[in-house]
């Protein structure tokens, strides 16, 4: 019997798991895929928003500003790539400068620190490649960028180290409640139905489906798709900040931003009326993004694009985040409609979920032995002396597998053997970056596959590219 079962191991579910692992509770985290961060968490802009955009008085506004602060704190605790580079919302007309004034006033009400309005001369000094039509901007220095899947993986690992039970490959197919106890039925044939006193519904674009299994449909999720370019590190220096255009009804618009690893990210667009599993990219929408981004930053060379991708935002039929105990099912906490700034807000959403659980009757007693830290090896960031000592300890750290990102065999093996270890090529890629460079795994992919098979003691044919069913090899062509 669990005290709390969390459904969904994206950034929100992982944040809740880590928060609850501070207490003397029996908690499980349930994920239908073979790894964490497989939904919206792995396909977004990777922005830590400052908090000027949400309307004052909303949950979004409160949790954005709090989450921005917590993300910086947790990134240090958990060894997650994070940079506080600040953001610029750029105006391209005097009319849009009025929107900038409104965002500035809203940010002040929301508690965004140190923001200010700048004009073209200063903007050019900060961003020499800014578009010719730019007249001014809102500068928010508290904004930043983060590794979104690294953050989710780190939160989950830390939760597991502190006692949370993680169930992967465990899709929830039904939920019953009887005599105050939930029974969660899953598609995992190796697992008995899970019994729990409370449920946290953090299932992203499926959160309305999960609620509908046991209660009334109190909200509806309408996925919104956004497509992106990822450009080679040669394009990274074109932008120094997260660069937004003035927001519209469809969202924050096409942005241009460096990534924490030095690439350039351009996107997203916004497309409604899509299926829940539609992550395709299209020529027409990518061309729209290119044209829109040219207004913000001049001279982006799209021949240096190394990857296109699409993500799905959990747009709900409400304007604000849905963070509440279900009205039709007591003991079930809904964390739904977590669109942007959901990544930023996730650590703060977890605090709200904790408080809602306590209000619903869960007893919270803090652990004396909670461990808030987590570390992993970043070989190329070590000093020459530290590298030599690491290679002496384990010679695999002296063998480069990924030439683009300079990732060693030792780091790959460590990623496989960690508390929430990688099972697939993309699982290794998300943890330590082989395949993230210019060749996108063309050189290192086969070697990583061999290492996974060796370390997991499985055949080469059993190793997946990413989610279940994404087989790479199906057999030998010649002996």
N, C-alpha and C positions, 0 to 999 in steps of 0.2 A: 504494500500500500504506500503510495507516494503522497506527500503533502501537497505538492504542486506538480502538474505536468504542463510543460510549455510546448505548444505545437508550432513548429516553424523555426528553423535555425538560420535565419537571416540575421541582419545586424540588430534588429529589435529583439528577437527571441534570444540571441546570444547575450545581449546586454542584460536582459531580465535574468537569464541563467546565472550570469556572473554576479549580479546584484544580490540574488537570493542565496548564492553560495557563501555569502558573508554570515549567514544565520544557521542555527541548528535545525535544519530542515532536510527532508528527503525529497529531492527534486530530480525530475528527468526532463530532458530536452529531446523532442521527437522531430525527425526530419525525413521526408519521403525520398530524398536523393541520397547518393552515396558519399556526399560531402556537404559541409556547411557552406553558406554564402552562394548557393546556386541560383537564387532568384534575382530580384532587383538589386541585391547587394553587390553582385559581381558585374553589373551593367548599368553604371550611372556616371555622373560627372565627377565624382570623388571630391566634392567641395564641402568644406566646413564653413557654412554660411554664418555671417555676422549676426543677422536677426532684424534687419531694417524692413524686410519685405512683408512679413505677416501683419495682419491687422491687429492693432493694439487691443488687448483684452482676450485674445484667442489663446487656446492651448498651444498653437503653433508658435506664437510670439514668445510666450513664457518659456517653452521647452527649447526653442531654438537658441536663445541667449544662454540659458543654463547648459544646454548640450554643447555649445561652442566651447565653453569653459572646461567642461568635463572631458571632452575629447582630447584637449591638450594634456590634461592631467593623466588620463588613462593611457594615452599614447606613450608617455614617458614610462609609466609603470609597466607596460606590457611590451615594450620594445617594438612599437609600430611606427612605420615611416609617416612623418607628419611635418609640415612646414607652415609656419604662420607668415604667409606672403602678402596678405591683405587682398581686398577686392576693389574693383572700380566699376560702378554703374555709369556707363558713358551716355551722354546726351549728344544728339546730332542736330539739335535745333534749339532755339530759345523756348519753344513750346515744351520740348522735352526737359529743359532745365527746370521748368515748373514742376514736372514729375520728380526730378531730383530733389527739389525743395521739400516736396511731400514725403519722399522716402527718408530724407534727413530728419524731418519732424517726427515721423513714425518711429524711426530708429531711436531717437531720444526718449520717446515715451516707452519703448520696449526695453530700454536699458542698455543699448549698444554702446560700448565705450569708444571714446577717442575718434569718432567719425567726423568728417569735415567735407565741405564742398570745395572743389578746386576748379580752376579754369584752364583754358587751352594751354597757356604757356607752361604752367606747372605740370599739366598732364603730359605734354610732350617730353619733358625732362624725365618723368617717371616711365613713360612708354613711348620711346622714339618711333615705333612702327604703328602708332595709332592712326586710324583712318583720317583722311583729309577733312571730312565733314564734322569731326568731333569738336564740340565747343566747351565741354566741361564734364565733370564727373562727381559722383559721390565716392569718397575714399573711406573704406572701413578697414583699418589695420588689424582688427581682431579676426578677420576671416582667414581661412587657410585651405590647405589641401592635405589629403590623407590617403593611405592605401586602403580602400574599402574592404576588400576581401581579407587583406592581412589583419585589419582591425577585427573583423568578425571571427577569423580563425583564432586570433590571440585571446579574445574574450571567451570563446568556447573552451580553448585549452585551459585557461585559468579557472574557469568554472569547473571543468572536469577534475583538475588537480585539487580543487577545493570540495570535491565530493559529488558533483552533479553527474548523473548517469545520462550518457548520450546514446540514443538509438538512431542509427542511420539506416537507410533502405527500409524505412518504416512509414508507409503511407497510412494515414488515418482514413478508414473507410466508413466508420460509424461510431456514434457515441450514445450511450444510454446513461440515465441517472436514476438511481433507486436508493431510497433510504439515506439520502445525503451523500452518496458516493457515486462518482463517475466511473463508468467502465468504457475504456477506449479500445475499440476493435481496429486492428491494423491488417495490412496486406502482407506482413512479415510472417511467413510460415513457421519460423523458428521461435516466435515470441507469443507467449500467452497474452490474452487481453490485459491491458494496463489499468489498474485501479488507482484512483487518486481522489483526494478531497476537493481540490481546486484545479481549474484549468485556466491557463493564459493562452488566448487565441492570438498568435502572432504569425498567421499563415499568409500574410501578404495579399496577393491577388486572389487567393482562395479563402480569405477569412470569412466572407459571407457564406461560402459553402460549408465551412466547418461549423459555424453557428447554426446553420440550417439543419444540421444532423441531429441536434438536440433541442433546439428552440425555434423561435420565430425569426424570420428574416427581418432584422431590425435596420438593416442598411444594405445597400447594393454596391458592389465593386465594379467599376467600369475601367478596364485597363486602358492606359494611354501609352502609346509606343513612342520612343525617342531613339533616333539613329545618330551615330557618331563616327568621326574619323579619329584614329590614333596615328600620329605622325612620328617619324624617326627623331632621335635626339638631336639631329642636325637642325630641326625646326624649333626645338624647345626654347632657345634664347630669344625668339621673336616676341615673347610676352613675359613680363616680370610679375604680373599680378593675375588674379582671376578677373577676366574682363567680361562684364555683362553689358547687354544693351537694355534699354528701358523695358520693364516688364509689360506683358499684355495679359489678356484674359486667359490665354492658353499657357501661361507660365512665365518663367524668367528668360525665355528666348534662347537663341543660339549664343553660346559663350565660347570664348577661347581661353585656355588655361594651360600652364605647364602642369605636368604630373609630378608626383613626389620623386619619380625616378628619372626625370629630365626629358620626357617626351612632350609633345604638344597634343592636347585633346581639343577637338572642335565639334560642337553639337550642343544639345540635341534639337531636332525638330519636335513637333507634337502632332500625333495622329490618333484620333479617337476611332471608336467602332472597330476595334481589332479583337481577335481571339486571344484567350488567356495564354496560349503557347506560341503566339506569333512573334518571333524574334528575327524575322527576315529583314534584310536591308534592300533598298531599291535604288536604281540609278537616278530616278526622278527626285527622290527625297534627298539623296546625297548631293545632287547638284544644287538643290535649294539651300542646303546648309552651307555649301561653298560660297554661293553668292551672298548669303546673309553675313557670313563671317568676314568677308572681304571689307565690309563696312567698318568692322572693328579693328582688324589688324591687316596691314598691307603686306603683300609679298609672301604669303604662305605657299610653299611649293608642294602641291598635292601629289607630285610624282614621288615624294618621300613618304607617302602614306604606307604604313605597314600592316594596318588592320582596320576593318570596319566592323561595327557591332551595333546591336539594338537592344534596348532594355525596356521593361514594362513597368510603369508607375501605377501604384494601386490607388487610382482616382476613385473616390466614393461619391455617393449622391448627397453628401454633406460638404460644406465648405471648410470645415475644420477637421483636425485629427479626431478620431473616435477612440477615446480612452475612458472606458467606463465598465462597470459591472453590467452584464446583460440584464435587461428588464424582464425577460421571459425565463431566464435560467440563473438562479442564484448560485454564486460560487464560480461563475465563468466570467473572466475578465477579457473584454475585447480590446485589442490594440490594432485598429484597422484604419484604412484610408491614410496610411502613413506615406504620403507622397513627399516631395521636396518641401521642407528641409528635413526629411525623415532620417537620413544618414547622420546629420549633425545632431538631431534631437534624440537619437536612440538612447544614449546613456541617461538622459533626463527622463525619457519615457519610462525607462526601467524603474526609476525612483517612484514615479507615479503609480506604476503597476504594483510595486511593493506596498505602497500606502493603501491602495485599493484592496489588496489582499488582506492587509491587517484590519481594515475597516469591515471587511466581509467576515472576519472571525479568525483569521490565521494568526497564531501566536509567533511573534518574532523575538528570538533571543540570539544576540550576537555571539559568534564563535570567538574563542580566545586565540585560536591558531589559524585564522584566515591569512592566506598568503596572497598579497596583492600584486606580486611581481612575476614576470616571465621574461626569459631571455633566450635568444637563439644566436647562432654564429653567423656573422657577416664577414666572411674571410677577407675580402679585399679592403675592408675598412680597418683591419688590424695593422699594427706596426710591424716592421720587418722582423723584430725579435719575437713578437707574438705569433706571427705566421710560422716562423721556424719552429717554435715550441709546439704549435698545433700540429704541424706536419710530423714532428718527431713522435707526438702522442698518437697520431692516426695518419698514416701516409696517404690516405684517400683525399685529404685536404690539399695535397700537392698535385692532384690531377685535375686539370681544367676540362670540364665536360661541355659547358656552354661558352663559346668564344665571344659571342656578342656581349654577354652580360658578365663574363668572367666568373662563372659559378663552378664550384668544385664538386667532385664526387662526394666528398665528406659532407657538404651541405645538403646534397640531395638525399643521402642516406639518413641524415639527421631529420630531414623533413618527413621521410617515410616512417621513422621510428618514434616521432614525437607523440604526446598524449592523444592528439587528434591528428593522426598521421595521414599522409597522402596515399590514395589508392590508385590514382590515374595520372596520366601525363599532365593534364591541366591542373590536377590537384597539387602536383609538385611545382608546376609553373606558378600557381598562385602563392605558394609558400616561399620559394627561393628564386623564381624568375628564369630558369632555363626555358628558352622558347619565347621570351618576351622581347627579344632584340630584333635586329633588322631582318634576319633570316627566318624568324618566326618558327624556330625549331627544325628547320630544314637540315641543319648539321647535327644538332645535339639530340633531336627527338628519338632516333633509333637507339642511341646509347642510354638515354633516360629510361626508355621502355625496358631495355635489358636489365638495368639496375633495379627497377621496380619488381620485375619478375624474379630476379635473384633474391632480393631482400624479403619479398612476400612468399617466396617458395611456390610460385604459380607458373604456369606455362606462358609463353609470350602471347599466345592467342587469348588469354584471359585478361590481359591488361587493356583497360579502356582509355580512350582519348579523354573522356570527361564523364558524363552521366551514364547510367546503365544502358547498355545496348550500343554504345558508341565504340564498337570493336574496331581495332586498327588492322590486325592480321587475322586471316581465316585459315591459313595453312601454308605449307611450303609449295613453291612453284617448281623447284627442281632439287634433286638430292645431290 
